[in-house]
Amino acid sequence: MQQKNYLALGLLGCVLLLSGTTADISVYVTSKYIHQPLTSTTLKWLPVAHYDPNGSKEIVIGGFENVPDGEDTYANQADKSEAKKRPLYVCRAMHSGVWVAGTQKDKDTTCTVTLHGMVRPFEKYELLENVDAAARISWLQWDKYTQLHLGTVYVEKNELIARYVVPKTDKEPRYSHYIGTLTMTENYPNNIVYVTEDGREESAKEGELLVETEPIRYELSGVKLNWSKKRDIKRVPRVLNQATIMNHRQEKANMAEACSYSYKYSVYWGRRYAILNGLSTTIKLANGTSLPNITWGMHVEQNRTDVYTVSVTLEPGTGVNVTLKANYTEMEVPYTATLISHYEDGMAMSRVITGIRQEESLFDVIPEFGPIYFLSNFSLVPTTVAPPTTTELPTTTTTTTTTMISTTQETSRTTYRHRQTDMDHDENSIKKTDLSSMQSDDGGPVPLKNKVDMAYGKAATFKSTLVTLVAPSLLLLILHRIT
């Protein structure tokens, strides 16, 4: 039992140790709601262990150090002549259990902060990163009579990132600014506390605060969708509508039917860490086409109703059944675009971004036609008429007229031809036979079977008459020979 208690205490200690060493990298800024700071979408705290000085990450600069000649360590004279100012980066370190803002010199490995008169350099610290260089930040004047600006950046809780402007004397000061912390006590700011260049803690009743200005809207322009890398998540065949098209006229005509259908449409342009969700966004493709506005970071879902017009050329007294089909597809398409951030004061910032556009919609809308049939008896219209098998009958010439089936939707027109047979004939075409030599007494068409029967009837009558005439002569000749 005692061993279990020790084990539980050990596990509890490990959990507390891990929770104590895990820091929140989110950066908070002041909002219009008291005691409710907002999380910045473009700033974050970057542990120094994850920072590569030669990488592309942008660290917020709080000032510069003027490097006198002879105090640098550059290898050649060309580098030395260009290295006049040394950046001072904004950093924070945990000092006596409190996060405090301070200074990290370029190419240095420590963050120098102060708390209650104790100045210390820390090797374990965090740098303030401007993610994708997307944040519009500025240092704004502050004194004890100035109300805090919206977007003022916190170190943590009641501590704000501040800096003191080093006054100029007869000669240029070594540091342009001293980076420090402004502590808020019961919503009332105290002095800015910072470390001087000679390592002493000092304070000031005025200075500058770091402020992030958020955009009021976005513009996504020059969008290029990479269709070659499109990925279909799902594709479900769907029957949209069914209709019957009939031609009751006395002549051949082009008949049309409007097929309406409904479906759910959805589009989503994704989210990114350095883009504020909830802002109105206009979208324009690289070819100049404007897409409907969206709210960034939100799915756009709509119930849509469309009409597809199907047209077909039919002979008189015929009809055809048509089924309108499509694929309900959910897909992802990578894209690149220029994101332009617009601000209330009329300023704008732009940068290139990449993302994945998700869309759910109907694709490959196409009609499928059944066989064409006669409206009088619903029999199928023959595609060809077989020639007579009796050689005694004269050969009948058969002509075939191919019927083109076409469909139209909105302003575009697409022609669909059914699969061809070996004779290069449309298997669903209407076949028109020359019946001029096959007329009845009343001028109407005579069925092929009746025509054949008539031909064979005439031949049989001719044979009977011939036998009647020849038989008596043969009998007389035979009697004469016998006698």
C-alpha positions in Angstrom: 0.0 0.0 0.0 2.8 2.4 0.9 4.6 1.6 -2.4 1.4 2.5 -4.3 1.2 5.8 -2.4 4.8 6.6 -3.4 4.1 5.7 -7.0 1.0 8.0 -7.1 3.0 10.9 -5.6 5.8 10.3 -8.2 3.3 10.4 -11.1 1.7 13.5 -9.6 5.1 15.1 -9.4 5.9 14.3 -13.1 2.5 15.7 -14.2 3.2 18.9 -12.2 6.7 19.1 -13.6 5.5 18.7 -17.2 2.7 21.2 -16.7 5.1 23.7 -15.2 7.5 23.4 -18.2 4.8 23.6 -20.9 4.2 27.3 -21.8 1.3 28.8 -23.7 2.8 30.2 -26.9 -0.4 32.2 -27.7 0.0 35.9 -27.7 -2.9 38.0 -26.3 -3.9 41.5 -27.1 -6.3 44.0 -25.5 -9.9 44.1 -26.7 -12.9 46.4 -26.2 -14.1 44.0 -23.6 -12.5 44.6 -20.2 -10.7 41.6 -18.6 -11.2 39.7 -21.9 -8.0 39.8 -24.0 -8.1 38.4 -27.5 -5.8 35.8 -29.0 -3.6 37.1 -31.8 -3.7 35.3 -35.1 -0.5 36.7 -36.4 1.8 36.7 -33.3 3.1 33.9 -31.2 5.9 33.1 -28.7 8.6 31.0 -30.2 10.9 28.9 -27.9 14.5 29.8 -28.7 15.2 26.1 -29.1 12.9 26.1 -32.2 14.5 29.2 -33.7 17.0 29.1 -36.6 18.8 32.4 -37.1 19.3 31.4 -40.7 15.7 30.5 -41.3 12.8 32.5 -42.6 11.0 33.3 -39.3 10.5 36.9 -38.6 11.1 38.1 -35.0 9.7 41.4 -33.7 12.4 44.1 -33.4 12.2 46.4 -30.4 15.2 48.6 -31.2 18.8 48.7 -32.4 22.3 48.8 -30.9 24.8 51.0 -32.6 28.0 49.0 -33.0 31.1 51.2 -32.9 34.0 50.4 -35.2 36.3 47.8 -33.9 33.7 46.1 -31.6 32.2 43.8 -34.2 33.4 40.3 -35.1 32.8 40.3 -38.8 35.3 38.4 -40.9 35.9 40.9 -43.7 35.8 44.6 -44.2 32.8 44.5 -46.6 30.6 43.0 -43.9 32.0 45.4 -41.3 31.1 48.5 -43.3 27.5 47.4 -43.6 26.9 46.3 -40.0 26.2 49.7 -38.4 23.1 48.7 -36.4 22.5 45.5 -34.4 18.8 44.4 -34.0 17.4 44.1 -30.5 14.6 41.5 -30.5 11.6 41.3 -28.2 11.8 38.2 -25.9 10.4 37.0 -22.6 11.7 34.8 -19.8 10.3 33.2 -16.7 11.8 35.2 -13.8 10.8 34.1 -10.3 7.6 32.4 -11.7 6.6 35.5 -13.7 6.9 36.1 -17.5 8.9 39.3 -18.0 9.7 41.0 -21.3 13.3 41.9 -22.2 16.0 42.1 -24.9 17.9 39.6 -27.0 20.7 41.0 -29.0 21.2 39.7 -32.6 23.6 36.7 -32.6 23.3 36.5 -28.8 22.1 33.5 -26.9 20.5 35.1 -23.8 17.4 37.1 -23.0 18.1 39.8 -20.4 15.1 40.8 -18.1 14.6 42.3 -14.7 12.2 41.9 -11.9 12.2 43.7 -8.5 15.7 45.0 -9.1 17.2 41.6 -10.1 18.6 41.7 -13.6 19.3 38.3 -15.1 20.2 36.8 -18.5 18.3 33.6 -19.3 19.4 31.0 -21.8 15.9 29.5 -21.8 13.4 32.0 -23.2 10.9 32.8 -26.0 11.0 35.2 -28.9 8.1 37.1 -30.2 7.4 35.9 -33.8 5.5 37.7 -36.5 4.0 34.6 -38.3 4.4 34.9 -42.1 5.2 38.6 -41.5 1.4 39.0 -41.5 1.0 41.2 -38.4 0.8 44.9 -38.8 2.5 46.1 -35.6 3.6 49.5 -34.4 5.0 51.2 -31.3 2.6 53.8 -30.0 3.2 56.5 -27.5 2.0 56.0 -23.9 2.0 57.8 -20.6 -0.1 57.5 -17.5 -2.8 59.7 -19.0 -3.2 57.7 -22.2 -5.8 55.0 -22.5 -4.6 51.7 -23.7 -5.0 51.1 -27.5 -7.0 48.2 -28.8 -4.5 45.5 -29.8 -1.8 46.3 -27.2 0.3 43.1 -26.8 0.6 41.3 -23.5 3.6 39.5 -22.1 1.2 37.5 -20.0 -1.8 38.4 -17.8 -1.3 41.9 -16.5 2.1 42.6 -18.1 2.3 44.5 -21.4 5.3 44.7 -23.8 6.8 48.2 -23.6 10.0 50.1 -24.4 11.6 53.2 -23.3 13.0 55.7 -25.9 16.6 56.5 -25.0 17.0 60.3 -25.2 19.6 61.6 -27.5 22.5 63.7 -26.2 25.5 65.2 -27.8 26.4 61.9 -29.2 24.2 59.1 -30.5 23.2 56.6 -27.7 24.4 53.0 -28.0 20.8 51.7 -27.7 17.9 53.3 -29.5 15.4 51.7 -27.0 15.3 49.7 -23.8 12.7 46.9 -24.0 10.8 46.1 -20.8 7.5 45.5 -19.2 4.6 47.7 -18.2 2.6 46.1 -15.3 -1.1 46.7 -14.9 -2.3 46.8 -11.3 -6.1 46.8 -11.0 -6.4 48.1 -14.5 -4.1 51.0 -13.7 -0.7 51.0 -15.4 2.5 51.5 -13.4 5.9 52.4 -14.7 7.8 50.8 -17.5 10.6 48.7 -16.1 13.6 47.9 -18.3 17.3 47.1 -18.3 19.8 49.7 -19.4 22.8 49.0 -21.6 25.1 48.8 -18.5 22.9 46.2 -16.9 20.9 48.3 -14.4 17.2 48.2 -13.7 15.4 51.5 -14.3 11.8 52.7 -14.8 9.9 55.4 -16.7 6.5 57.0 -16.5 6.2 57.2 -20.3 7.3 55.3 -23.4 5.9 53.2 -26.1 3.6 50.1 -26.2 3.6 47.4 -28.8 0.2 47.4 -30.6 -1.1 45.0 -33.3 -3.7 46.5 -35.7 -6.1 44.0 -37.1 -7.6 44.2 -40.7 -11.2 44.9 -41.3 -11.5 42.7 -44.5 -9.5 40.5 -46.8 -9.1 40.3 -50.6 -8.0 37.0 -52.2 -6.8 37.9 -55.6 -4.9 36.1 -58.4 -6.2 32.7 -57.3 -4.7 29.8 -59.2 -6.4 26.4 -58.6 -4.0 23.5 -59.2 -6.5 21.1 -60.9 -3.7 18.6 -61.7 -3.5 17.8 -58.0 -7.2 17.6 -57.4 -8.3 14.9 -55.0 -11.8 13.4 -55.0 -12.8 12.5 -51.5 -16.1 10.9 -52.6 -18.1 10.6 -55.8 -21.8 9.4 -55.6 -23.9 8.9 -58.8 -27.3 10.5 -58.5 -30.4 10.6 -60.6 -31.6 14.2 -60.8 -34.8 14.0 -62.9 -36.7 11.9 -65.4 -38.8 13.2 -68.3 -40.6 12.1 -71.5 -40.2 14.2 -74.6 -42.9 13.7 -77.3 -43.6 15.2 -80.8 -47.3 15.4 -81.5 -46.8 17.6 -84.5 -47.3 16.6 -88.1 -43.7 17.4 -89.0 -40.2 16.7 -87.7 -39.4 19.2 -84.9 -36.8 20.0 -82.2 -38.5 19.4 -78.9 -37.2 20.6 -75.5 -37.9 19.8 -71.8 -36.7 21.8 -68.8 -35.5 19.4 -66.0 -35.2 21.1 -62.6 -33.2 19.6 -59.7 -32.0 20.5 -56.2 -28.8 19.8 -54.4 -26.6 20.9 -51.5 -23.6 23.1 -52.4 -20.7 23.7 -50.0 -17.3 25.5 -50.3 -14.5 26.0 -47.8 -11.3 27.9 -48.4 -9.6 26.6 -45.3 -8.0 28.3 -42.2 -4.5 29.6 -41.5 -2.8 30.6 -38.3 -1.9 34.1 -39.6 -5.4 34.9 -41.0 -8.2 36.3 -38.8 -11.4 34.2 -39.0 -14.7 35.9 -39.5 -13.7 38.7 -41.9 -15.5 39.3 -45.1 -13.4 38.2 -48.1 -13.7 38.9 -51.8 -12.3 36.3 -54.2 -11.0 36.9 -57.7 -9.4 34.2 -59.9 -6.3 34.7 -62.0 -8.3 35.0 -65.1 -10.3 37.9 -63.7 -13.4 35.9 -62.7 -15.0 37.1 -59.4 -16.4 34.5 -57.1 -19.1 35.1 -54.4 -17.8 36.7 -51.2 -17.2 34.5 -48.2 -16.5 34.8 -44.5 -13.0 33.6 -44.0 -12.7 30.4 -42.0 -16.4 29.5 -42.4 -18.0 26.9 -44.5 -20.4 28.3 -47.1 -23.4 26.0 -47.4 -26.4 26.5 -49.8 -29.4 24.6 -51.0 -29.4 25.3 -54.8 -31.9 24.6 -57.5 -30.9 24.5 -61.2 -32.6 23.8 -64.5 -31.1 21.7 -67.3 -32.8 22.1 -70.7 -32.7 18.9 -72.7 -33.6 19.2 -76.5 -34.0 16.4 -79.0 -35.0 16.3 -82.7 -37.9 13.9 -83.2 -39.9 12.7 -86.1 -43.7 13.2 -86.0 -45.6 10.9 -83.7 -42.5 9.7 -81.7 -41.2 10.2 -78.2 -38.2 9.3 -76.0 -37.6 8.9 -72.3 -34.6 10.8 -70.8 -32.9 10.5 -67.4 -30.8 13.3 -66.1 -27.8 12.0 -64.1 -24.8 13.5 -62.3 -22.1 12.8 -59.8 -22.3 14.4 -56.4 -18.6 15.0 -55.7 -16.6 16.2 -52.7 -13.1 17.3 -53.7 -10.0 19.2 -52.6 -8.0 21.4 -54.9 -4.7 23.1 -53.8 -4.4 26.8 -54.6 -2.0 29.8 -54.4 -3.2 33.4 -54.1 -2.3 36.9 -53.0 -4.0 37.8 -49.7 -4.5 41.5 -49.3 -5.3 42.8 -45.8 -7.3 46.0 -45.7 -7.2 48.3 -42.6 -9.6 50.9 -41.2 -7.1 53.7 -41.9 -7.0 52.8 -45.6 -3.6 51.0 -45.4 -3.2 47.5 -47.0 -0.7 44.7 -46.7 -0.3 41.8 -49.1 1.4 38.4 -49.1 1.3 35.2 -51.1 -0.4 32.2 -49.4 -1.2 28.6 -50.2 -4.2 26.6 -49.2 -6.7 23.9 -50.1 -10.2 24.6 -51.3 -12.9 22.1 -50.5 -16.0 21.9 -52.5 -19.2 19.7 -52.6 -21.3 20.0 -55.7 -22.8 18.3 -58.7 -20.5 17.5 -61.6 -20.8 15.7 -64.9 -24.5 16.5 -65.4 -25.5 14.6 -68.5 -28.8 13.2 -69.9 -29.2 9.5 -70.8 -31.8 8.8 -73.6 -33.9 5.7 -74.0 -34.9 4.2 -77.3 -37.2 6.3 -79.5 -40.7 4.8 -79.9 -44.0 5.5 -81.7 -46.7 7.2 -79.6 -49.5 5.4 -81.3 -48.6 1.9 -80.1 -45.4 2.4 -78.0 -43.4 0.2 -80.4 -39.8 1.0 -80.9 -38.8 2.9 -83.9 -36.6 0.5 -86.0 -33.1 1.6 -86.6 -33.0 -0.4 -89.9 -35.5 -2.2 -92.2 -34.4 -5.8 -93.2 -34.5 -6.5 -97.0 -36.9 -9.2 -98.2 -35.6 -12.7 -98.2 -37.5 -13.9 -101.3 -35.5 -13.4 -104.5 -38.6 -13.3 -106.6 -39.5 -9.9 -105.1 -37.9 -6.8 -106.5 -35.2 -5.2 -104.4 -36.5 -2.4 -102.1 -34.2 0.6 -101.6 -34.0 1.7 -98.0 -32.8 5.2 -97.0 -31.8 6.0 -93.4 -32.0 9.4 -91.8 -29.9 10.0 -88.8 -31.4 12.0 -86.0 -29.1 14.1 -83.9 -29.8 14.3 -80.1 -28.6 17.4 -78.4 -28.8 18.9 -74.9 -28.4 22.5 -73.7 -27.9 24.0 -70.3 -28.0 27.7 -69.8 -25.8 29.4 -72.5 -23.6 26.4 -73.4 -24.7 23.7 -75.8 -23.2 20.3 -75.9 -24.1 17.6 -78.5 -24.1 14.0 -77.4 -24.1 11.2 -80.0 -24.9 7.7 -79.0 -22.4 4.9 -79.7 -22.1 4.1 -83.4 -22.7 0.6 -84.8 -20.5 -1.1 -87.3 -22.5 0.5 -90.1 -21.7 3.9 -88.7 -25.4 4.5 -87.9 -26.9 5.9 -84.7 -28.5 2.9 -83.0 -31.3 5.1 -81.6 -31.9 7.0 -84.8 -35.2 7.1 -86.5 -35.1 5.2 -89.7 -37.3 6.5 -92.6 -38.1 3.9 -95.3 -39.2 4.7 -98.9 -42.6 3.2 -99.2 -43.6 4.8 -102.5 -43.9 1.3 -104.2 -45.8 -0.2 -101.3 -49.1 1.7 -101.4 -52.6 0.3 -100.8 -55.6 1.3 -102.8 -56.4 4.1 -100.4 -52.9 5.5 -100.7 -51.8 4.3 -97.2 -48.7 2.3 -96.4 -49.1 -1.5 -96.7 -47.2 -3.7 -94.3 -44.3 -5.6 -95.6 -45.8 -9.0 -94.8 -49.0 -8.2 -96.7 -46.9 -7.2 -99.7 -45.1 -10.5 -99.7 -48.3 -12.4 -99.4 -49.8 -10.5 -102.4 -46.7 -11.3 -104.5 -46.9 -15.0 -103.7 -50.7 -15.1 -104.3 -50.3 -13.7 -107.9 -47.6 -16.3 -108.7 -49.8 -19.2 -107.5 -52.8 -18.0 -109.6 -50.6 -17.8 -112.7 -49.4 -21.4 -112.2 -53.0 -22.7 -111.9 -54.1 -21.0 -115.1 -51.2 -22.4 -117.0 -52.0 -26.0 -115.9 -55.7 -25.5 -117.0 -54.7 -24.5 -120.5 -52.0 -27.1 -121.2 -53.6 -30.2 -119.7 -56.3 -30.9 -122.4 -53.7 -30.7 -125.2 -51.5 -33.1 -123.5 -54.4 -35.6 -123.1 -55.3 -35.4 -126.8 -51.7 -36.0 -127.8 -51.5 -39.1 -125.6 -54.8 -40.6 -127.0 -53.6 -40.1 -130.5 -50.4 -42.0 -129.9 -52.3 -44.9 -128.4 -54.8 -45.2 -131.2 
